[in-house]
Every structure is written in structure tokens, then in C-alpha cells.
Amino acid sequence: MRQNRKKKQNRAGDMRLKGNPKAKMYEKTVVDFAAKENGCFFVLSTDNTFVRTLRTTLNKELVIGSDLIRSMGEEEKLLQELKSPLYKDKKILLMVERVLDGRTTLSLIQKLRILFDNLQIIVLTTEVEKNTLVLLHEIGASNFITKPVSIDTLIEKIAFTIRPQGKIGQCIDQAKDYLARKKFDEAIAMADRVLELKPGSAAGLMVKGDSLRAQGKFDEAVTCYQDASANAAMYLEPLKRLASIHKDEGRMEEQLEYLEKLDKLSPLNVERKIDMGEIHINFGNKDRAQALFDEAVKNATREAMGLIEDVRSAIAERVLEKDPSMAEAFFRSILDAKADNLHKSDLGVFNRLGIALRRQGRWDDAVKEYDRALEISPEDENLLFNKAVAFAEGSRYVDAVRAVEKALAINPDFHSDSCVLSFNIGIMYYNAKRPKDAKRFLETALVVDPSHEGARKLLESLR
């Protein structure tokens, strides 16, 4: 059964790349963080599979002591431990779920950023839209991990979060360290070194601007922030600094200008819309202020609806095996809540709904749902293959082959590295009484997995 190519890539990624020099470099970064930099690892998650993968990665693969790996499922427990004297002087890498027990962790991430200076945060999430990731980064996330994740990818993500790989990244870290210790001249000198290595470096310009601002050189700082923004159009921090400077100087028009630029890049930030609305109230622009306040409420409602969708999806997945009719109801409730606002990000729900229907023997209803999804994404070979499987389960083998051939027309190689897909397609052609085509796909299945007995036996019967 094929749901999407990403899952197949994740399975392939489970094979360790121990001979890869970069992989060795990433491993060393993570091990040194624990052994030489007084680092430790926290995870806030109720996903036992991820926690188990993390412990296997750190403890067994990298031989990092279990006393440096802390996992918990409650926010209060996390805060208590982080405030413990035991971790006062440690560098902490925290992995935290974007949604925990049906609630967003946005406010928790913001709180942690305020309370702890020695903390890096990786947000654990499923596939989400870009604007959500932008908002998470803006409020304090250092990096993201999309689950499920392979061991190699997990090590790489942790390494890049701990320390940028390469000389420029190390220089930037040194400049930030000088800045944190209020050694502003040294920070500026190191930032200039970064700019020599990489002219126009937004990160280098930001450190230099922050150092100049701390020295009271506001005009020079503004120039650095403006240059940083010009060289990295999607980078929010320069715009936030510029808005902050103009706010401190009481220049509301200039502050609003930069807030509006930020809003275009990160439109889900509720607090910023409220700030913009307040400025418009001060200017007497009541209608514009009202529109911004309405958008703030809409975004907050949208976040709440997203949480409801996550809960419904979690319930559906839990009961799919034992009670597919109940799973169907929850999958449908997700789609019904969106009415006519369905888009490509909902294709996964359609696929899971189709599976729930097929497990009830309702292959014809599954076909109807796949057709609905194909109206949203007509060039999706995965949907077409799943539709073919539904037809095959209903013994409509000719229709199954037609759907497969549409998928192959879109992506001729979508099955080529999967024994299961190739075998299933071969069976569809065999049942549709097209033995030559069946033979071709069965041979592909055996190339991928020479030990596949089902493909071997069926192929022998065709010779």
C-alpha cells in the first residue's frame, strides 16, 4: 500500500550512513556537546516511538549517558526540571512537540525563551504549512523535525541546532558569545571577519548591528539591519530590530512600516496584528484597526481549529485498526469542518479516509473519496494508485489497471524502488488478464527484492 513517497524515504533513511564523512562530523558535534560542552538533552513528548528513537540514537548509537537524556510528557514537569540546580550551568537542547495533548506549545516556547538563555529548541511536528513554521521560528524555535525521522536525519538536525557546521558558523557563534558578554568591540571585529568571509552575511550584519545598538550608535545599527534585511528577504530578525528601534524613538509611522513588512512574511502572528491595530487607533484609522483586530481573532480561531483537527486525526489513527467505521467518522469530520476550503494539505486525510472505507469492504465509497481528492490534485500518482487498489479490492481489475496507467503516465518510476508496489501492480495486470505487463512488474519486484516468494511464484506461473 502506497501512501506517499516521504514515508518510503524515511524507511530507506533507517540504514545508517556510518561511512559518510559528513555523518561522522555530525556525530562528533553531538557527542562533543555532551562530553565537552556540558550539554544535555530534554524531550517533551508523549510520542513513545520518537522518544524511543531518540534514546536509541543518543544512548546506543552515540554512547551518550542516559543521565544526560531526560524525557517527560508534561509541561510542568519540564519547567520544574529546567529550574533545578542540577541543570543551572548546563547547555540544554530541548525537543518539544508542536502540539501536546491537544494543545499548542506556542506559549510554552515563548516562555522558555524568556526564562532560559542556555536553551536551544527543536520543534517536533507533522507536515504543516509554511506560515506555521515561520511563526514557530519567530517565537523561538531553532530548528524543526518532521516525524517520522530516521536516525541519521535526527543526528544531523541535532548537530546543526547545536552548532552551525563550517567556519562561518563558528565565527558567528564566537561573535554572539562576545555580544552576550558585552564585549562589543570584539563582537564587531568578529562580525567584520564573518563579512570578509561572506560579504553581505545577514547573520554577521545582525551581530554587528546589535553590538552597535548596545553602544548607542543607532544610525549605524539601523544601516546594518537594513543591509541584513536586503540580503535575506525572508529573515525576520532585522525587520523586528528596526521596528523596535523606531518604537523606542517614538516614530510610530516607521514602526508601522516594518510591522507591516513582518506581517507579510509571518501573517499568523496575533500579537503583531494587535500592535498594528493599536497604532492605527492612535492615528485615528478605526476601520483599519478593526480589520486588524478581526484578523487577530481569526488567526487565533484558526490555531484552535488546527488543534481540533490534530485531536480528531489522532483519535482516527488510534481506532483505525480495530474500528474503521469510527475512524471514518473522525476523518470525515476533519474534511467537513473545512467545507469548500479543501486544499492539497488535506490529501493525507483523504487517503486515510479511503483506507478506513476499504477496511469496511466499502471499496466503491473509497473510490468516490479518491475522486474528490483528485479534483484538488489531479496529477497525484499516489491518489491514483490508491484508487487502483480500491478498484482491485472490488474485483474491477480493468478499472484498477486504468488508474495505475494514469499514475504511471504522471511518474513512470513511482514503483521502481518498491517491491511491494511493483508486486501489487503486477497482480492487478495479472487479474486484468494482461500477463505480459504483469510479468514486467513482477520482474521489477524481484530486482528490488530477489527473495520475494509471491512475485517469484506468480512469475514462474506465467512462463
Beta strands, then each sheet from edge to edge (+ up, - down):
strand 1: 39-44
strand 2: 69-72
strand 3: 91-97
strand 4: 99-100
strand 5: 103-104
strand 6: 119-125
strand 7: 143-146
sheet 1: 2+ 1+ 3+ 6+ 7+
sheet 2: 4+ 5-
end
